[in-house]
Amino acid sequence: MSPMNETSITKAVQRLFAKQRLACLATSKSKKPHTSLVAFAATDDLKTILFATTRSSKKYAYLRANDRVSMLIDDRTNRITDFKKGIAVTVIGRAKELGAHRKNNYLKLYVKQHPYLEEFVESEHSSLFGVEVETYRVVTRFQQVDELRMKRGAPE
């Protein structure tokens, strides 16, 4: 199987993200791993992935201690066809709690993707995070692995 080019990888990730609403977020603190299910939204350019959490959660404490994260988004159906037709994307990057200005820019995108979470994400007890994506690792056909490194532009 030949590797996908950058355009094909980008389109595959965009198609997956258009269908999926949940991701598994992996964090760590003091060499202790932690995973969480999060509702996510991605910017059109795929450079940032958004998710929300409460400030009282273990996830929040881990993110404050170590901003390095990975996320897994996939389309598994738990059928044998997943081995030939499934796609799994690992996102590697840094999660930053969004300040008021950046939060306002991204809040509309997040709420558009998850209107049922508007009250939650706007609560004073919640925080919106943006993962600055460094790399996408895309697995198709069970073992075809392609990688897309994101180029960072000027800060918003």
Secondary structure as UniProt FT lines:
FT   HELIX           6..19
FT   STRAND          22..29
FT   TURN            30..31
FT   STRAND          32..42
FT   TURN            44..45
FT   STRAND          48..54
FT   TURN            55..56
FT   HELIX           58..65
FT   STRAND          68..74
FT   TURN            80..81
FT   HELIX           82..85
FT   STRAND          87..97
FT   HELIX           100..113
FT   HELIX           115..117
FT   HELIX           118..122
FT   TURN            124..125
FT   STRAND          126..140
FT   TURN            141..143
FT   STRAND          144..149
//
